[in-house]
Amino acid sequence: MYRYDAIDKEFLADRSAEFRGQVVRRLAGELNEEQFKPLRLRNGLYLQLHAYMLRIAIPYGAVNPTQLRKLAWISRTYDKGYGHFTTRTNLQLHWIKLADAPDILEHLAQVDMHALQTSGNCIRNVSADPYAGATAEEIDDPRVWAEAIRQWSSLHPEFSWLPRKFKIAVTASPKDRTAAKTHDIGLHLKRARDGSLGFEVMVGGGLGRMPYIAPTVRQFLPAPRLLSYLEAILRVYNRHGRRDNIHKARIKVLVAALGRDEFASQVEAEWEKSGTASDLPDTELARIRGAFAPKVFETLPTVSEALEAARAKTPAFARFARNNLKPHKVAGYTIVEVSLKAIGATPGDASAEQMEVVADLAERYGQDDIRVTHEQNLVLPHVKLDDAPAVWAALNAAGLATPNMNLVSDIIACPGLDYCALANARAISVAQNIAQKFADPDLAEKVGELKVKISGCINACGHHHVGHIGILGVDKKGEEFYQLTLGGSGAEDAAVGTALGPALPYNRVAEAVDTLVETYLRERHDGERFLDTFRRTGVAPFKEAVYADVH
């Protein structure tokens, strides 16, 4: 991963010192909350229902053992002993005291971490494929380009006060693990027929009050011209984006209003002003690429006798291997998915002790590499097949070996009304109730791939619009109700879900999901996922089953 240089380190130290002075003034009453709010937000500090929340940036989801141990230590020292990994691959601490915030920023700076641009109307944390550098599918390592974008966008003076927050994702595989088409800008690395590297550029995606799937505005952008093209997009947005209405301020609204072709035409016209020179000199690109040099892998057998023996001896490990071990680009290695979705747990939460266990495993077995996924799980991307049983045993002891990746209990959920001042309804307990319905691992495997996503309000932090089953909490005269949608996808076949019918009360949601799954099992053809069956049958059989007794 990228290592901060002396300039980076000096800047982070100066920034934390600056914020310390601002906090001292706030605590002394020299700044009121209205004056302090833009200052704290620019340092990732939110004021939620019960306490301050600090959102810590994990650029493109990459973290090393030293950093993860520091996050564990901070959560134990300044919070309640756990952290919440988000759909932006950041970590949130929900019980921060204002007086402690400057100290936390100083501790983060010691390990090259910060909370910059995790809030506010700026370019947020750039995300990338959590399998980067480990999967044989990828065209190029997307982290190289995500890091280039991070350096370009960090405190970019022209784009520090955009009409609204701005999110970018980079993927390089046919299988999209970043939800690229739901971003303000999604970048898909490709190769032209002549072998040159470039990007398919998608602009104008986003969820929330008005969900959009990003259209492609350029089929192939030569990779050396990436930054100037991004600048052209941002300038068009900065110039025309709505600032009079927060609900219509995202770039998705501008793209929809102008139409894809007109928006693309304006971007091309703006881009022409930048000339034709490369944005990233070869020396600079080589410097960044050097931070992501391929790992040194041993020459190992394709089949691991140790792994096969463990499969045969331990059914629990065999199930974990089926669901949580993914193919690696190098023979004898595997990608290990670490579930933060134990049955009955809060999706995305990890205790300080669990973070330390993962850090230890990455150090001992995983080449010091850990990733955070937008689906609120962790990944050890480089583990020998021979070591997988030992990794499983340690994860199992720590409550991190739930074998449910991409299954019905692998639920995305925002913090909801338990923490967030914007929420209308709970999300965590809804996720827990649904997971309990499918606690039987045999049933979960029988159901197969099924992505349930839950948001406590229309801001859609839980990505409910693109869930195979999406659940949105709404307030009806002080009571929690939930709108269900079906058939959404955040993957390469991205789609916004279709409304099932009238909103359901809190106590009927888990039961309704159970009914939807029963309907799917009854209706599906051989080999069909839930999403495939829904796309074939439409909403009718599912709606009829859920609302059969509502007459």
KAFENTA-V993958 format. One record per pair of residues at least 6 apart in sequence whose C-alpha atoms are under 8 Angstrom apart, sorted by sequence separation. I is the first residue (numbers start at 1). J is the second residue. If there is no record, write none. Layout:
i->[I:I]
j->[J:J]
This chain:
i->[25:26:40:46:47:75:76:85:86:108:117:118:132:153:171:180:191:192:205:206:242:243:311:312:327:328:341:362:363:372:373:395:396:404:417:438:455:456:464:474:475:488:489:524:26:45:46:75:84:85:117:118:171:180:190:191:205:206:242:310:311:327:328:340:341:362:371:372:416:417:455:463:464:473:474:488:489:45:46:75:83:84:117:133:170:180:189:190:204:205:206:241:242:255:310:326:327:340:362:370:371:416:417:418:454:455:464:473:474:487:488:489:525:45:46:72:83:84:105:132:169:171:189:190:204:205:241:325:326:340:359:370:371:392:416:417:418:453:454:455:473:474:487:488:524:26:44:45:72:83:105:132:169:170:189:190:204:205:241:311:325:326:340:370:371:416:417:418:453:454:472:473:487:488:520:523:44:72:82:83:132:169:188:189:203:204:325:326:359:369:370:415:416:453:471:472:486:487:44:168:187:188:202:203:242:324:325:369:415:416:452:453:460:471:472:485:486:129:187:188:202:203:241:324:369:414:415:453:471:485:486:520:22:79:128:129:169:187:202:203:237:240:324:366:413:414:453:458:470:471:485:486:520:79:80:128:168:171:173:186:187:201:202:366:367:413:452:453:457:458:469:470:484:485:79:167:168:169:170:171:172:173:185:186:200:201:202:366:367:451:452:453:454:455:456:457:458:469:470:483:484:22:78:79:167:168:169:170:171:172:185:186:201:237:365:366:451:452:453:454:455:456:457:468:469:483:484:75:78:128:166:167:168:169:170:171:172:184:185:200:201:362:365:366:413:450:451:452:453:454:455:456:467:468:469:470:483:78:127:168:170:184:185:200:201:365:450:452:454:467:468:469:483:484:19:126:183:184:185:199:200:201:411:465:467:468:483:19:181:183:184:199:200:464:466:467:468:482:483:78:181:182:183:184:198:199:365:409:466:467:481:482:519:520:126:146:182:183:198:199:431:465:466:467:481:482:519:19:126:146:181:182:198:199:411:465:466:481:482:125:145:181:182:197:198:409:480:481:78:196:197:198:365:409:479:480:516:519:143:408:427:470:482:61:142:186:192:304:348:427:466:469:60:61:142:185:302:303:347:348:409:427:466:468:516:59:74:123:142:182:184:190:236:301:302:361:408:409:426:466:467:515:516:58:59:123:141:182:183:236:300:301:425:465:466:515:57:58:140:181:182:299:300:424:425:465:57:58:74:139:181:297:299:361:423:424:56:57:138:139:181:233:236:423:512:55:56:90:137:138:232:235:409:422:55:56:123:137:138:232:340:341:375:376:408:55:70:71:88:117:122:123:137:340:357:358:375:404:407:54:55:70:89:122:137:209:214:229:232:339:340:357:403:407:53:54:88:121:122:232:338:339:408:416:417:500:53:54:121:122:212:231:337:338:404:407:408:411:412:413:414:416:53:70:121:124:126:127:128:129:337:338:357:407:408:410:411:412:413:414:415:416:498:52:53:54:121:122:123:124:125:126:127:128:129:229:337:338:406:407:408:410:411:412:413:414:500:501:51:52:53:121:122:123:124:125:126:127:128:129:217:228:336:337:406:407:408:409:411:488:500:51:52:67:120:121:122:123:124:126:216:217:335:336:354:406:407:408:469:487:50:51:52:66:67:120:121:123:215:335:336:353:354:406:48:51:52:67:119:206:217:218:228:335:336:354:427:54:129:130:142:204:205:217:334:335:336:414:426:487:129:203:204:334:335:413:414:425:486:487:129:140:203:204:333:334:413:424:425:128:139:204:333:334:412:423:424:425:127:139:204:225:228:333:334:412:424:139:203:204:225:227:332:333:336:225:226:227:328:332:486:224:225:328:332:334:426:58:224:225:425:57:224:424:425:56:57:338:342:56:57:342:56:57:342:343:55:56:57:340:342:1:54:57:339:341:1:56:338:339:340:468:55:338:339:341:347:468:338:339:347:348:60:339:347:348:59:60:61:184:339:343:347:58:59:60:61:184:57:59:60:62:184:337:341:60:61:341:60:341:447:44:339:27:43:44:295:317:320:43:44:437:42:43:44:45:163:447:23:24:42:43:44:152:159:163:317:434:23:42:43:162:430:434:42:433:434:437:41:42:149:163:307:23:41:159:163:306:307:310:324:430:434:450:163:306:307:323:324:430:434:449:450:20:304:305:307:320:323:324:347:448:449:450:20:38:164:303:304:307:320:321:323:346:448:19:60:306:320:346:447:166:319:320:347:17:164:165:346:16:60:163:164:346:60:163:345:59:344:16:343:344:16:59:344:343:344:13:343:13:343:12:9:12:9:4:3:148:148:147:144:2:144:144:143:133:135:136:137:135:136:134:135:136:134:134:178:177:134:131:130:130:130:129:134:131:134:130:209:131:208:209:130:208:209:207:208:207:208:211:207:207:86:85:84:85:84:85:83:84:82:83:82:83:82:83:81:82:81:76:75:72:73:72:71:72:213:90:213:72:89:213:71:72:89:212:89:211:2:69:87:88:68:69:85:87:89:3:68:86:87:2:86:87:1:2:69:86:1:68:85:85:65:66:65:64:65:65:64:65:65:64:65:64:65:63:64:62:63:62:63:182:62:63:181:61:62:180:181:61:179:180:181:61:179:180:182:178:179:181:177:176:179:175:176:175:174:87:94:86:50:49:48:49:48:49:48:87:87]
j->[31:32:46:52:53:81:82:91:92:114:123:124:138:159:177:186:197:198:211:212:248:249:317:318:333:334:347:368:369:378:379:401:402:410:423:444:461:462:470:480:481:494:495:530:33:52:53:82:91:92:124:125:178:187:197:198:212:213:249:317:318:334:335:347:348:369:378:379:423:424:462:470:471:480:481:495:496:53:54:83:91:92:125:141:178:188:197:198:212:213:214:249:250:263:318:334:335:348:370:378:379:424:425:426:462:463:472:481:482:495:496:497:533:54:55:81:92:93:114:141:178:180:198:199:213:214:250:334:335:349:368:379:380:401:425:426:427:462:463:464:482:483:496:497:533:36:54:55:82:93:115:142:179:180:199:200:214:215:251:321:335:336:350:380:381:426:427:428:463:464:482:483:497:498:530:533:55:83:93:94:143:180:199:200:214:215:336:337:370:380:381:426:427:464:482:483:497:498:56:180:199:200:214:215:254:336:337:381:427:428:464:465:472:483:484:497:498:142:200:201:215:216:254:337:382:427:428:466:484:498:499:533:36:93:142:143:183:201:216:217:251:254:338:380:427:428:467:472:484:485:499:500:534:94:95:143:183:186:188:201:202:216:217:381:382:428:467:468:472:473:484:485:499:500:95:183:184:185:186:187:188:189:201:202:216:217:218:382:383:467:468:469:470:471:472:473:474:485:486:499:500:39:95:96:184:185:186:187:188:189:202:203:218:254:382:383:468:469:470:471:472:473:474:485:486:500:501:93:96:146:184:185:186:187:188:189:190:202:203:218:219:380:383:384:431:468:469:470:471:472:473:474:485:486:487:488:501:97:146:187:189:203:204:219:220:384:469:471:473:486:487:488:502:503:39:146:203:204:205:219:220:221:431:485:487:488:503:40:202:204:205:220:221:485:487:488:489:503:504:100:203:204:205:206:220:221:387:431:488:489:503:504:541:542:149:169:205:206:221:222:454:488:489:490:504:505:542:43:150:170:205:206:222:223:435:489:490:505:506:150:170:206:207:222:223:434:505:506:104:222:223:224:391:435:505:506:542:545:170:435:454:497:509:89:170:214:220:332:376:455:494:497:89:90:171:214:331:332:376:377:438:456:495:497:545:89:104:153:172:212:214:220:266:331:332:391:438:439:456:496:497:545:546:89:90:154:172:213:214:267:331:332:456:496:497:546:89:90:172:213:214:331:332:456:457:497:90:91:107:172:214:330:332:394:456:457:90:91:172:173:215:267:270:457:546:90:91:125:172:173:267:270:444:457:91:92:159:173:174:268:376:377:411:412:444:92:107:108:125:154:159:160:174:377:394:395:412:441:444:92:93:108:127:160:175:247:252:267:270:377:378:395:441:445:92:93:127:160:161:271:377:378:447:455:456:539:93:94:161:162:252:271:377:378:444:447:448:451:452:453:454:456:94:111:162:165:167:168:169:170:378:379:398:448:449:451:452:453:454:455:456:457:539:94:95:96:163:164:165:166:167:168:169:170:171:271:379:380:448:449:450:452:453:454:455:456:542:543:94:95:96:164:165:166:167:168:169:170:171:172:260:271:379:380:449:450:451:452:454:531:543:95:96:111:164:165:166:167:168:170:260:261:379:380:398:450:451:452:513:531:95:96:97:111:112:165:166:168:260:380:381:398:399:451:94:97:98:113:165:252:263:264:274:381:382:400:473:101:176:177:189:251:252:264:381:382:383:461:473:534:177:251:252:382:383:461:462:473:534:535:178:189:252:253:382:383:462:473:474:178:189:254:383:384:462:473:474:475:178:190:255:276:279:384:385:463:475:191:255:256:277:279:384:385:388:278:279:280:381:385:539:278:279:382:386:388:480:113:279:280:480:113:280:480:481:113:114:395:399:114:115:400:115:116:401:402:115:116:117:400:402:62:115:118:400:402:63:118:400:401:402:530:118:401:402:404:410:531:402:403:411:412:125:404:412:413:125:126:127:250:405:409:413:125:126:127:128:251:125:127:128:130:252:405:409:129:130:410:130:411:517:115:410:99:115:116:367:389:392:116:117:510:116:117:118:119:237:521:98:99:117:118:119:227:234:238:392:509:99:118:119:238:506:510:119:510:511:514:119:120:227:241:385:102:120:238:242:385:386:389:403:509:513:529:243:386:387:403:404:510:514:529:530:101:385:386:388:401:404:405:428:529:530:531:102:120:246:385:386:389:402:403:405:428:530:102:143:389:403:429:530:250:403:404:431:102:249:250:431:102:146:249:250:432:147:250:432:147:432:105:432:433:106:150:435:435:436:106:436:109:439:109:109:114:112:112:112:285:288:288:288:147:289:292:292:294:327:328:329:328:329:328:329:330:329:330:374:374:335:335:371:372:373:373:381:379:382:379:458:381:458:459:381:459:460:459:460:460:461:465:463:465:348:348:348:349:349:350:349:350:349:350:350:351:351:352:351:352:352:352:352:351:352:352:352:353:494:372:495:355:372:496:355:356:373:496:374:496:288:355:373:374:355:356:372:374:376:291:356:374:375:291:375:376:291:292:359:376:292:359:376:377:358:359:359:359:360:362:362:363:368:368:369:369:370:369:370:369:370:370:371:490:371:372:490:371:372:490:491:372:490:491:492:373:491:492:494:491:492:494:491:491:494:491:492:492:492:412:419:414:419:419:419:420:420:421:421:461:462]
